Amino acid sequence: MSKQFQRRLIVASIGAAILYIPVALYLDTLPPWRNPDPGMIYPPFKHFGGNAWQYLTLIPGSISDTNDAPNRSRLELTEDRRPLGPAHSEHADIVEKGNGQYSYWQSSLIFSTSDNSDPNTNGRAYRVIDPSAKDPFASLRAPHRPSLLSRLFPSRFDH
């Protein structure tokens, strides 16, 4: 390496450090990034047949229906904050009739939209809620971490 290249590299490194420090301090004052709503379920949803769609996953903290206990799930499904239902519907009814019926069965949520449209393309937001689960998404939430600036200047950068 030539001396001129080494000097340019040193100057560029110092310049980057000078820019990095204020940006890092500023970003450290912002609230921690969080999942806006951990109850949201997102496409793609698998077509189950007819008017029915399937969301394949275990939903933390929720107990699903089984053959032995076909009505034990307390999971609630909403579409744009409006409740869908009835819950515990027969899969054949969801496929044939749809109209918001759903069933949380073993590890999948079988559901239909309120107007039997495709939930992958209709632009609506779907959310699951389980009032019987103590806090099913607690493990997904990041604890609040005070920023460096709020620790150095508590009255100015509290959030």
Secondary structure, DSSP 4 states (H G I P E B T S, - for coil): --HHHHHHHHHHHHHHHHHHHHHHHHHHTSPPP--S-TTEE-SPPEEEETTEEEEESPPTT---B-SS-TT----EEEETTEEP--SS--HHHHHHT-TT-EEEETTEEEE--TTS--TTTS---EEEE-TTSS-TTGGGSPPP---HHHHHSTTTS--
